[in-house]
Amino acid sequence: VDLIYASTSTNVTTGPEMPVGTGVLNDLTLTGDEGMTLGANVTVNGTCAATGSDIFTGAYMLTLGPTAVLVENADKTVIGTVRTTRTASQSVNQTFGGIGIELNAAGGAPGVTTVTRVTGTPLSINGTDGIGRHFDLSPANNSGLDATVVLHYDESELNGIDENHLAVFSRNGGVWAKLASILDPTGNSVTFSGIDVLETLTLGPDNITAV
């Protein structure tokens, strides 16, 4: 099933028209300009496209199937929780269906890796809020990865932080660390490398003190 929401009058909460079986929904497209809110957990197996306005997951989760792709435009994103599970091989760039993170591990292969992206709720980094986007990663192998990671963000998520002063922060075992990175504010991305363990990643102001 392909499903298109085209309402332009009000935000729509999904109901019985939304197939919730994991293998049923192929493409999910929002062309309307008033937004759409999930009324249940949803798995997309084709393309999930927020082309007209934001998709809000609310209390639910949007899951991308093994070959599904997320398409977002500037200021038109999925706000809430998006999850996908992909296999990350050694020295192969894995984009996780376009949810905003790329991973290339030159060391040990991460293997089957689940990534959960949460937007709209900033994490506190040692008492200071980061941007409104973070990633929780759970790789089958989580040691000796020697990974290069690219994080992408939308400017609507900056949470008042100067885009030219963003830094990468990694939380492992409850401890935050600031990572050396290369910032590309024009492309809305940050790249960092030499990462052996992956747990929680986010962006925040570069004046935060962390390990």
C-alpha positions as CSV (number, residue, x, y, z in Angstrom):
1,V,0.0,0.0,0.0
2,D,1.2,3.5,-0.8
3,L,-0.4,6.3,1.3
4,I,-0.5,10.0,0.6
5,Y,-1.7,12.7,3.0
6,A,-2.6,15.8,1.1
7,S,-4.7,17.8,3.7
8,T,-4.1,21.5,3.8
9,S,-6.7,22.5,6.4
10,T,-5.5,21.0,9.6
11,N,-2.9,18.7,11.2
12,V,-4.1,15.1,10.6
13,T,-3.8,12.3,13.1
14,T,-3.6,8.9,11.4
15,G,-6.4,6.5,12.0
16,P,-7.7,3.3,10.4
17,E,-6.5,4.3,7.0
18,M,-2.9,3.8,8.1
19,P,-1.8,0.1,7.7
20,V,0.2,-0.9,10.8
21,G,1.3,-4.4,9.8
22,T,5.1,-4.4,9.3
23,G,5.0,-5.6,5.7
24,V,2.0,-3.7,4.4
25,L,2.9,0.0,4.0
26,N,5.2,0.8,1.1
27,D,5.5,4.6,0.5
28,L,4.3,7.2,3.0
29,T,4.1,10.7,1.6
30,L,3.0,14.0,3.2
31,T,2.2,16.7,0.7
32,G,-0.2,18.8,2.8
33,D,1.2,21.9,4.5
34,E,-0.4,21.5,8.0
35,G,1.5,18.4,9.2
36,M,0.6,14.9,10.1
37,T,0.8,13.1,13.5
38,L,1.0,9.3,13.9
39,G,-1.8,7.6,15.8
40,A,0.1,4.3,16.0
41,N,3.5,2.8,15.4
42,V,4.2,2.6,11.7
43,T,6.7,0.7,9.5
44,V,7.6,2.1,6.1
45,N,9.1,-0.3,3.6
46,G,9.6,2.1,0.6
47,T,10.0,5.9,0.8
48,C,8.9,8.1,3.6
49,A,8.7,11.6,2.3
50,A,8.0,14.8,4.3
51,T,7.6,17.1,1.3
52,G,4.9,19.5,2.3
53,S,5.3,19.8,6.1
54,D,6.4,18.0,9.2
55,I,5.5,14.4,10.2
56,F,5.1,14.2,14.0
57,T,5.5,10.8,15.6
58,G,4.1,11.9,19.0
59,A,4.0,9.0,21.4
60,Y,4.7,6.5,18.6
61,M,7.6,5.5,16.4
62,L,8.2,5.5,12.7
63,T,10.3,2.5,11.7
64,L,12.1,2.3,8.3
65,G,12.3,-1.2,6.9
66,P,15.5,-2.8,5.7
67,T,15.5,-1.0,2.4
68,A,13.3,2.0,3.2
69,V,14.5,5.6,2.6
70,L,13.6,8.8,4.5
71,V,13.3,11.9,2.4
72,E,13.2,15.3,4.2
73,N,13.4,18.8,3.0
74,A,14.7,21.9,4.8
75,D,12.4,22.7,7.7
76,K,10.2,19.7,6.7
77,T,11.2,16.7,8.7
78,V,10.0,13.8,10.9
79,I,9.8,15.2,14.4
80,G,9.9,12.6,17.1
81,T,11.3,9.1,16.9
82,V,12.6,7.3,13.8
83,R,14.3,3.9,14.0
84,T,16.0,1.6,11.5
85,T,18.2,-1.5,11.6
86,R,20.9,-2.1,9.0
87,T,24.0,-4.2,8.6
88,A,27.2,-2.0,8.8
89,S,30.1,-3.8,7.1
90,Q,33.8,-3.0,7.4
91,S,35.0,0.0,5.3
92,V,31.5,0.4,3.7
93,N,29.6,3.6,4.1
94,Q,26.2,2.9,5.7
95,T,23.6,5.7,5.5
96,F,20.8,4.0,7.5
97,G,18.2,5.0,5.0
98,G,18.9,8.7,5.1
99,I,17.9,9.4,8.7
100,G,20.8,11.7,9.2
101,I,23.8,9.6,10.1
102,E,26.5,7.9,8.1
103,L,28.9,5.3,9.4
104,N,32.1,3.9,7.9
105,A,34.1,1.6,10.2
106,A,37.7,0.9,9.1
107,G,38.3,-1.4,12.1
108,G,35.9,-4.0,13.3
109,A,32.6,-4.3,11.4
110,P,29.7,-3.1,13.6
111,G,27.4,-5.7,12.0
112,V,23.7,-5.5,12.6
113,T,23.2,-2.0,13.9
114,T,20.0,-0.3,15.2
115,V,19.9,3.5,15.1
116,T,17.2,5.5,16.8
117,R,16.9,9.2,15.9
118,V,15.0,11.4,18.3
119,T,14.2,15.0,17.3
120,G,12.4,17.8,19.0
121,T,13.8,17.1,22.5
122,P,17.3,18.3,23.2
123,L,19.6,16.2,25.5
124,S,21.3,17.9,28.4
125,I,25.1,17.8,28.0
126,N,26.5,18.3,31.5
127,G,23.7,20.8,32.2
128,T,23.6,22.6,28.8
129,D,21.0,21.6,26.1
130,G,22.3,20.5,22.7
131,I,20.4,20.7,19.5
132,G,17.0,19.1,19.0
133,R,18.4,15.9,17.5
134,H,20.3,12.9,18.8
135,F,21.1,9.4,17.8
136,D,21.2,6.2,19.9
137,L,23.2,3.4,18.3
138,S,23.3,-0.2,19.2
139,P,25.8,-2.2,17.0
140,A,26.3,-5.9,17.4
141,N,30.0,-5.3,17.7
142,N,30.8,-2.1,19.6
143,S,34.5,-2.1,20.1
144,G,37.6,-1.3,18.0
145,L,35.4,0.2,15.2
146,D,37.8,3.0,14.2
147,A,34.7,4.6,12.6
148,T,34.2,7.8,10.7
149,V,30.8,9.3,11.3
150,V,28.9,12.1,9.6
151,L,25.9,13.6,11.4
152,H,23.4,15.7,9.5
153,Y,21.0,18.2,11.1
154,D,18.2,20.5,10.1
155,E,18.5,24.2,11.0
156,S,15.1,24.1,12.7
157,E,16.7,22.0,15.4
158,L,19.5,24.4,16.4
159,N,17.8,25.3,19.6
160,G,19.3,28.8,19.6
161,I,22.8,27.6,19.2
162,D,25.2,29.4,16.8
163,E,25.5,27.0,13.9
164,N,29.2,28.0,13.5
165,H,30.0,26.9,17.0
166,L,28.6,23.4,17.0
167,A,30.6,20.5,18.4
168,V,30.0,16.7,18.5
169,F,29.3,15.1,21.9
170,S,29.3,11.4,22.6
171,R,27.8,9.7,25.6
172,N,29.1,6.3,26.6
173,G,28.2,4.8,30.0
174,G,26.6,8.0,31.0
175,V,29.7,10.1,30.5
176,W,29.8,12.9,27.9
177,A,32.9,13.5,25.7
178,K,33.6,16.2,23.2
179,L,35.0,14.9,19.9
180,A,37.2,16.6,17.5
181,S,35.2,17.2,14.3
182,I,35.0,19.1,11.0
183,L,31.9,21.3,10.8
184,D,30.2,22.1,7.5
185,P,27.5,24.7,8.3
186,T,26.7,25.1,4.6
187,G,25.9,21.4,4.2
188,N,24.4,21.1,7.7
189,S,26.8,18.3,8.7
190,V,29.6,17.4,11.0
191,T,32.2,14.8,10.4
192,F,34.4,13.1,13.0
193,S,36.6,10.0,13.0
194,G,38.6,7.5,15.0
195,I,35.5,6.4,17.1
196,D,35.8,2.9,18.6
197,V,32.5,2.8,20.6
198,L,29.1,4.1,19.6
199,E,26.2,4.8,22.0
200,T,24.6,8.3,22.0
201,L,25.6,11.1,19.6
202,T,24.4,14.7,19.5
203,L,25.6,18.2,18.7
204,G,25.9,21.1,21.1
205,P,27.7,24.4,21.6
206,D,31.4,24.1,21.5
207,N,31.9,25.9,24.9
208,I,30.5,23.0,26.9
209,T,33.1,21.3,29.1
210,A,33.3,17.6,28.6
211,V,35.9,14.8,28.9
